[in-house]
Amino acid sequence: MRTTVEMKPEHRSALLALAARRGSKGFSGVLTEAVEEYLSGRRERKQRCKELLSLAGSLRPEEADSLRRATRALRKSWR
């Protein structure tokens, strides 16, 4: 299917260069790959988020306090 996509000239140039290195005249294949990667990553991020949220409340209060103290101590040493 054909469609119009607005993009910065430097993005178009980079896509054309990448496509040329792959032996293609246009960058449709590169865009298809990028969209598939983005959508796949989005699904994976949603699944990871769901898994992480399911862990809420899994630490005992003393474990949570200990982790909180350790995290604060580490953050103080960050530059």
DSSP file (Angstrom, degrees, kcal/mol; ACC not computed):
  #  RESIDUE AA STRUCTURE BP1 BP2  ACC     N-H-->O    O-->H-N    N-H-->O    O-->H-N    TCO  KAPPA ALPHA  PHI   PSI    X-CA   Y-CA   Z-CA
    1    1 A M              0   0    0      0, 0.0     2,-0.3     0, 0.0     0, 0.0   0.000 360.0 360.0 360.0 141.6    0.0    0.0    0.0
    2    2 A R        +     0   0    0      2,-0.0     2,-0.3     0, 0.0     0, 0.0  -0.732 360.0 160.2 -96.6 145.2    1.3    3.5   -0.8
    3    3 A T        -     0   0    0     -2,-0.3     2,-0.5     2,-0.0     0, 0.0  -0.965  37.6-110.1-153.8 167.0    1.1    6.3    1.7
    4    4 A T        -     0   0    0     -2,-0.3     2,-0.4     2,-0.0    -2,-0.0  -0.895  28.8-171.4-106.0 133.1    2.7    9.7    2.3
    5    5 A V        -     0   0    0     -2,-0.5     2,-0.4     2,-0.0    -2,-0.0  -0.989  15.4-142.0-125.6 127.7    5.0   10.1    5.3
    6    6 A E        +     0   0    0     -2,-0.4     2,-0.3     0, 0.0    -2,-0.0  -0.751  35.5 155.9 -86.8 131.7    6.4   13.5    6.4
    7    7 A M        -     0   0    0     -2,-0.4    -2,-0.0     0, 0.0     0, 0.0  -0.981  46.1 -88.9-151.3 162.2   10.0   13.3    7.6
    8    8 A K    >>  -     0   0    0     -2,-0.3     4,-2.1     1,-0.1     3,-0.6  -0.419  37.9-120.3 -69.5 146.6   13.1   15.5    8.0
    9    9 A P  H 3> S+     0   0    0      0, 0.0     4,-2.5     0, 0.0     5,-0.2   0.864 114.0  55.0 -56.5 -37.3   15.4   15.7    5.0
   10   10 A E  H 3> S+     0   0    0      1,-0.2     4,-2.0     2,-0.2     5,-0.1   0.834 106.9  50.5 -68.6 -30.1   18.3   14.3    7.0
   11   11 A H  H <> S+     0   0    0     -3,-0.6     4,-2.6     2,-0.2    -1,-0.2   0.911 110.3  49.8 -69.9 -41.8   16.1   11.3    7.9
   12   12 A R  H  X S+     0   0    0     -4,-2.1     4,-2.6     2,-0.2    -2,-0.2   0.924 111.5  48.8 -60.9 -44.6   15.3   10.7    4.3
   13   13 A S  H  X S+     0   0    0     -4,-2.5     4,-2.4     1,-0.2    -1,-0.2   0.916 111.8  48.7 -62.0 -43.2   18.9   10.9    3.3
   14   14 A A  H  X S+     0   0    0     -4,-2.0     4,-2.3     2,-0.2    -1,-0.2   0.904 112.2  48.8 -64.7 -40.5   19.9    8.5    6.0
   15   15 A L  H  X S+     0   0    0     -4,-2.6     4,-2.7     2,-0.2    -2,-0.2   0.912 111.4  49.3 -65.6 -42.1   17.2    6.0    5.0
   16   16 A L  H  X S+     0   0    0     -4,-2.6     4,-2.4     2,-0.2    -2,-0.2   0.900 111.5  49.7 -63.2 -40.0   18.2    6.2    1.3
   17   17 A A  H  X S+     0   0    0     -4,-2.4     4,-2.2     2,-0.2    -2,-0.2   0.915 111.8  48.0 -65.1 -42.7   21.9    5.7    2.2
   18   18 A L  H  X S+     0   0    0     -4,-2.3     4,-1.2     2,-0.2    -2,-0.2   0.919 112.4  48.8 -63.4 -43.8   21.0    2.6    4.4
   19   19 A A  H  <>S+     0   0    0     -4,-2.7     5,-3.1     1,-0.2     4,-0.4   0.902 109.8  52.3 -62.8 -40.6   18.8    1.2    1.6
   20   20 A A  H ><5S+     0   0    0     -4,-2.4     3,-1.3     1,-0.2    -1,-0.2   0.899 105.7  53.9 -63.4 -40.5   21.6    1.8   -0.9
   21   21 A R  H 3<5S+     0   0    0     -4,-2.2    -1,-0.2     1,-0.3    -2,-0.2   0.799 109.4  49.6 -62.9 -26.8   24.0   -0.1    1.3
   22   22 A R  T 3<5S-     0   0    0     -4,-1.2    -1,-0.3    -3,-0.3    -2,-0.2   0.468 123.9-106.7 -89.3  -2.8   21.6   -3.0    1.3
   23   23 A G  T < 5S+     0   0    0     -3,-1.3     2,-0.3    -4,-0.4    -3,-0.2   0.662  77.3 128.9  88.0  16.8   21.3   -2.9   -2.5
   24   24 A S      < -     0   0    0     -5,-3.1    -1,-0.3    -6,-0.1    -2,-0.1  -0.776  52.8-148.6-104.8 150.7   17.8   -1.3   -2.6
   25   25 A K  S    S+     0   0    0     -2,-0.3     2,-0.2    -3,-0.1    -5,-0.1   0.879  83.9  32.6 -81.4 -40.8   16.8    1.8   -4.7
   26   26 A G  S    S-     0   0    0     -7,-0.1     3,-0.2    -6,-0.0     4,-0.2  -0.558  77.2-123.9-110.6 176.5   14.1    3.0   -2.2
   27   27 A F  S  > S+     0   0    0     -2,-0.2     4,-2.4     1,-0.2     5,-0.2   0.188  75.4 109.0-109.1  18.8   13.7    2.8    1.5
   28   28 A S  H  > S+     0   0    0      1,-0.2     4,-2.7     2,-0.2     5,-0.2   0.902  81.5  50.9 -58.9 -41.9   10.3    1.0    1.8
   29   29 A G  H  > S+     0   0    0     -3,-0.2     4,-2.3     1,-0.2    -1,-0.2   0.890 109.8  49.6 -63.6 -39.4   12.0   -2.1    3.0
   30   30 A V  H  > S+     0   0    0      2,-0.2     4,-2.3     1,-0.2    -1,-0.2   0.916 112.3  47.9 -65.9 -43.0   13.9   -0.2    5.7
   31   31 A L  H  X S+     0   0    0     -4,-2.4     4,-2.7     2,-0.2     5,-0.2   0.907 110.3  52.0 -64.3 -41.8   10.7    1.5    6.8
   32   32 A T  H  X S+     0   0    0     -4,-2.7     4,-2.5     1,-0.2    -2,-0.2   0.934 111.1  47.5 -59.1 -46.3    8.8   -1.8    6.9
   33   33 A E  H  X S+     0   0    0     -4,-2.3     4,-2.4     1,-0.2    -1,-0.2   0.902 112.3  49.7 -61.1 -42.1   11.6   -3.3    9.1
   34   34 A A  H  X S+     0   0    0     -4,-2.3     4,-2.5     2,-0.2    -2,-0.2   0.906 111.4  47.8 -65.7 -42.3   11.6   -0.3   11.4
   35   35 A V  H  X S+     0   0    0     -4,-2.7     4,-2.7     2,-0.2     5,-0.2   0.923 112.6  48.9 -65.5 -44.0    7.8   -0.3   11.9
   36   36 A E  H  X S+     0   0    0     -4,-2.5     4,-2.4    -5,-0.2    -2,-0.2   0.914 112.6  48.4 -61.3 -42.6    7.8   -4.1   12.6
   37   37 A E  H  X S+     0   0    0     -4,-2.4     4,-2.6    -5,-0.2    -2,-0.2   0.913 112.4  48.9 -63.7 -43.5   10.6   -3.7   15.1
   38   38 A Y  H  X S+     0   0    0     -4,-2.5     4,-2.3     2,-0.2    -2,-0.2   0.941 113.5  45.3 -62.0 -48.7    8.8   -0.8   16.8
   39   39 A L  H  X S+     0   0    0     -4,-2.7     4,-2.0     2,-0.2    -2,-0.2   0.890 113.9  49.4 -65.1 -39.2    5.5   -2.6   17.1
   40   40 A S  H  X S+     0   0    0     -4,-2.4     4,-2.3    -5,-0.2    -1,-0.2   0.925 111.7  48.8 -64.2 -45.1    7.2   -5.8   18.3
   41   41 A G  H  X S+     0   0    0     -4,-2.6     4,-2.6     1,-0.2    -2,-0.2   0.864 108.7  54.1 -62.6 -36.9    9.2   -3.8   20.9
   42   42 A R  H  X S+     0   0    0     -4,-2.3     4,-2.2     2,-0.2    -1,-0.2   0.918 108.8  47.8 -64.6 -43.9    6.0   -2.1   22.0
   43   43 A R  H  X S+     0   0    0     -4,-2.0     4,-2.1     1,-0.2    -2,-0.2   0.918 113.0  49.0 -62.3 -43.0    4.2   -5.4   22.6
   44   44 A E  H  X S+     0   0    0     -4,-2.3     4,-2.6     1,-0.2    -2,-0.2   0.898 110.1  50.8 -64.4 -40.9    7.3   -6.7   24.5
   45   45 A R  H  X S+     0   0    0     -4,-2.6     4,-2.5     1,-0.2    -1,-0.2   0.899 109.6  50.6 -64.3 -40.2    7.4   -3.6   26.7
   46   46 A K  H  X S+     0   0    0     -4,-2.2     4,-2.2     2,-0.2    -1,-0.2   0.910 111.8  47.8 -63.1 -41.5    3.7   -3.9   27.5
   47   47 A Q  H  X S+     0   0    0     -4,-2.1     4,-2.4     2,-0.2    -2,-0.2   0.920 112.3  48.4 -66.0 -44.0    4.2   -7.5   28.5
   48   48 A R  H  X S+     0   0    0     -4,-2.6     4,-2.7     1,-0.2    -2,-0.2   0.906 111.1  51.1 -61.7 -41.5    7.3   -6.7   30.6
   49   49 A C  H  X S+     0   0    0     -4,-2.5     4,-2.7     2,-0.2    -1,-0.2   0.920 109.7  49.8 -61.4 -44.4    5.3   -3.9   32.3
   50   50 A K  H  X S+     0   0    0     -4,-2.2     4,-1.4     1,-0.2    -2,-0.2   0.916 112.1  48.2 -60.6 -44.1    2.5   -6.3   33.1
   51   51 A E  H  < S+     0   0    0     -4,-2.4     4,-0.4     2,-0.2    -2,-0.2   0.909 112.7  48.0 -63.6 -42.7    4.9   -8.8   34.6
   52   52 A L  H >< S+     0   0    0     -4,-2.7     3,-1.4     1,-0.2     4,-0.3   0.905 109.3  52.4 -66.3 -40.9    6.6   -6.2   36.7
   53   53 A L  H >< S+     0   0    0     -4,-2.7     3,-1.4     1,-0.3    -1,-0.2   0.812 100.1  63.3 -64.9 -28.1    3.3   -4.8   38.0
   54   54 A S  T 3< S+     0   0    0     -4,-1.4    -1,-0.3     1,-0.3    -2,-0.2   0.684  94.5  63.0 -69.3 -15.5    2.3   -8.3   39.0
   55   55 A L  T X  S+     0   0    0     -3,-1.4     3,-2.2    -4,-0.4    -1,-0.3   0.548  72.9 126.3 -84.3  -7.6    5.2   -8.2   41.4
   56   56 A A  T <  S+     0   0    0     -3,-1.4    -3,-0.0     1,-0.3    -4,-0.0  -0.264  78.6  13.9 -54.9 130.8    3.8   -5.3   43.4
   57   57 A G  T 3  S+     0   0    0      3,-0.0    -1,-0.3     1,-0.0    -2,-0.1   0.539  89.5 118.8  82.9   7.2    3.6   -6.3   47.1
   58   58 A S    <   +     0   0    0     -3,-2.2     2,-0.3     2,-0.1    -2,-0.1   0.646  57.8  77.5 -83.2 -12.9    5.8   -9.3   46.8
   59   59 A L  S    S-     0   0    0     -4,-0.2    -2,-0.0     2,-0.0     0, 0.0  -0.751  85.2-119.7 -94.0 142.8    8.5   -8.0   49.2
   60   60 A R     >  -     0   0    0     -2,-0.3     4,-2.5     1,-0.1     3,-0.5  -0.458  34.7-105.9 -70.2 154.5    8.0   -8.0   52.9
   61   61 A P  H  > S+     0   0    0      0, 0.0     4,-2.4     0, 0.0     5,-0.2   0.864 121.3  50.5 -53.4 -40.2    8.0   -4.5   54.5
   62   62 A E  H  > S+     0   0    0      2,-0.2     4,-2.1     1,-0.2     5,-0.1   0.864 110.2  50.1 -69.1 -33.6   11.5   -5.1   56.0
   63   63 A E  H  > S+     0   0    0     -3,-0.5     4,-2.5     2,-0.2    -1,-0.2   0.910 110.7  49.8 -67.1 -41.5   12.8   -6.2   52.6
   64   64 A A  H  X S+     0   0    0     -4,-2.5     4,-2.5     2,-0.2    -2,-0.2   0.914 111.1  49.1 -63.4 -42.9   11.3   -3.2   50.9
   65   65 A D  H  X S+     0   0    0     -4,-2.4     4,-2.5    -5,-0.2    -1,-0.2   0.912 111.3  49.6 -62.5 -42.7   12.9   -0.9   53.5
   66   66 A S  H  X S+     0   0    0     -4,-2.1     4,-2.3     2,-0.2    -2,-0.2   0.917 112.7  46.8 -62.8 -43.7   16.3   -2.5   53.1
   67   67 A L  H  X S+     0   0    0     -4,-2.5     4,-2.5     2,-0.2    -2,-0.2   0.898 111.2  52.1 -64.7 -40.8   16.1   -2.2   49.3
   68   68 A R  H  X S+     0   0    0     -4,-2.5     4,-2.4     2,-0.2    -2,-0.2   0.918 110.8  47.5 -62.0 -44.4   15.0    1.4   49.6
   69   69 A R  H  X S+     0   0    0     -4,-2.5     4,-2.3     2,-0.2    -2,-0.2   0.920 112.7  48.6 -63.5 -44.1   18.0    2.3   52.0
   70   70 A A  H  X S+     0   0    0     -4,-2.3     4,-2.2     1,-0.2    -2,-0.2   0.897 111.2  50.5 -63.5 -40.0   20.5    0.5   49.7
   71   71 A T  H  X S+     0   0    0     -4,-2.5     4,-2.5     2,-0.2    -2,-0.2   0.920 110.1  49.3 -64.6 -44.1   19.1    2.3   46.6
   72   72 A R  H  X S+     0   0    0     -4,-2.4     4,-1.8     1,-0.2    -2,-0.2   0.911 110.4  51.3 -61.4 -42.1   19.3    5.7   48.3
   73   73 A A  H  X S+     0   0    0     -4,-2.3     4,-0.9     1,-0.2    -1,-0.2   0.913 111.2  47.7 -62.4 -42.6   22.9    5.0   49.4
   74   74 A L  H >X S+     0   0    0     -4,-2.2     3,-0.8     1,-0.2     4,-0.5   0.908 108.9  53.9 -64.0 -41.8   23.8    4.0   45.8
   75   75 A R  H >< S+     0   0    0     -4,-2.5     3,-1.0     1,-0.2    -1,-0.2   0.839 101.2  59.7 -64.3 -32.2   22.2    7.2   44.4
   76   76 A K  H 3< S+     0   0    0     -4,-1.8    -1,-0.2     1,-0.2    -2,-0.2   0.809 104.8  50.2 -64.1 -28.6   24.2    9.4   46.7
   77   77 A S  H << S+     0   0    0     -4,-0.9    -1,-0.2    -3,-0.8    -2,-0.2   0.527  88.0 106.0 -89.7  -5.0   27.4    8.0   45.1
   78   78 A W    <<        0   0    0     -3,-1.0    -3,-0.0    -4,-0.5     0, 0.0  -0.424 360.0 360.0 -71.5 148.9   26.2    8.7   41.5
   79   79 A R              0   0    0     -2,-0.1    -1,-0.1     0, 0.0    -4,-0.0   0.411 360.0 360.0-108.1 360.0   27.8   11.6   39.7
